[in-house]
Amino acid sequence: MTSSKNHLDPETLAAQALGRIDRETGAVVPPLHSASTFARDADYALIGPHIYSRDSAPTLAHAEDIVATLEGGAGARVFGSGLAAFAALTETLAPGAHVVAPQVMYYAAQAWLRRLAERERLSLDLYDQTDPQTLKALVRPGRTELVWVETPANPTWDVMDIAFAAEAAHSAGAILGVDSTCAPPPTTRAISLGADIVLHSATKYLNGHSDLTAGVLVTAKDDARWVDIHAVRNLTGGVLGGFEAWLLIRGMRTLFVRFARQSETALAIARHFEGHPRVAGVLYPGLASHPGHTIAAKQMTGGFGGMLSILVDGDIDTARAVATRTRVFVPATSLGGVESLIEHRRSVESPESTVADTLLRLSVGLESANDLIADLEQALKG
Ligand SMILES: *Cc1c(COP(=O)(O)O)cnc(C)c1O
């Protein structure tokens, strides 16, 4: 980490992009370096710390320093997407490594693990995160290399106790990786709870404006696996572009205020629709009725986030119809942006999806809570 201002609060560091005023021009906005390659001097020595942008580059390094600082990690690496970051991590696993991951997690990340398992690159066991003992039972001392947690988990927002999972992983000699996409640093710092690696789809909250795809890995320690992760990124080329890194830096400057507002509005929506005659259930960790509420209250210290799901009273057609009738919520996949999105999740996962037919996933943006609630009311009425 390179910031000299680490005594400041994370929201201050985020708002000022670590406070790096451009020394040449005095510009208060970080410069965008788009160079793919970096020159040498008369002695053929590199002028700066970078050689070639597949390996490292100034704007990427700046984005990485911000994420590492906010997560309290020893370093961060940006990738072209969240899944590119996840694939780089799995690439560092030993051949045949045993991996324990949740039954309910980001669909495509689990599809990647299943694919690796089918090809015998690793062996995979899935635990039920509503019952943490199932994780403990599956971890094999000396055999398990990676325990994976996603919390709150797509799209039911089940909450996993990160400290419990860290204990279970470490007691077996495994590392704990946490997908913190839906619980970014304003609310959860997984490393402080025992995580070894944190993943973000920076496409979502970190950037927050639905205008790029990016992924980040953050490490607790600058160890051999971390060196290997950098090597994998360099050798497979899944790096982020300079412009996307610059947009990501810009997005992260408002992360704390966005997340606070999104959490507040999501809670208002969840409370409004809990017990609503056309709603069979509301899944949101901020509701006392949510099974993960107690743990969420402990490890999500800056709000319960902007993601919730509504189980519509009816069948698959009722639910799909609601998703087509909203006028403020945009019917689209993804999450964490300034505009609210609604999605019939079952329709976008594969035919084997275990998501309830009647589940609508909501990503709450920055619109007024009144408009969002009124929009869902009229969509539910039909
Ligand atoms: C979107 C998402 C990912 C994948 O990230 P991409 O940037 O789309 O590749 C992984 N995990 C979670 C929880 C996500 O929401």
The ligand as a MOL file (V3000), in Angstrom:
LIG
                    3D

  0  0  0     0  0            999 V3000
M  V30 BEGIN CTAB
M  V30 COUNTS 15 15 0 0 0
M  V30 BEGIN ATOM
M  V30 1 C -21.5290 -9.9600 -11.0350 0
M  V30 2 C -20.9690 -10.8430 -9.9840 0
M  V30 3 C -19.8350 -11.6240 -10.2170 0
M  V30 4 C -19.1600 -11.6800 -11.5730 0
M  V30 5 O -18.5860 -10.4570 -11.9110 0
M  V30 6 P -18.4530 -9.9240 -13.4310 0
M  V30 7 O -17.8370 -8.5770 -13.2510 0
M  V30 8 O -19.8270 -9.9190 -14.0190 0
M  V30 9 O -17.5650 -10.8940 -14.1300 0
M  V30 10 C -19.3400 -12.3830 -9.1770 0
M  V30 11 N -19.9410 -12.3990 -7.9700 0
M  V30 12 C -21.0390 -11.6740 -7.7090 0
M  V30 13 C -21.6540 -11.7210 -6.3470 0
M  V30 14 C -21.5930 -10.8620 -8.7080 0
M  V30 15 O -22.7020 -10.1620 -8.4480 0
M  V30 END ATOM
M  V30 BEGIN BOND
M  V30 1 1 1 2
M  V30 2 1 2 3
M  V30 3 2 2 14
M  V30 4 1 3 4
M  V30 5 2 3 10
M  V30 6 1 4 5
M  V30 7 1 5 6
M  V30 8 2 6 7
M  V30 9 1 6 8
M  V30 10 1 6 9
M  V30 11 1 10 11
M  V30 12 2 11 12
M  V30 13 1 12 13
M  V30 14 1 12 14
M  V30 15 1 14 15
M  V30 END BOND
M  V30 END CTAB
M  END
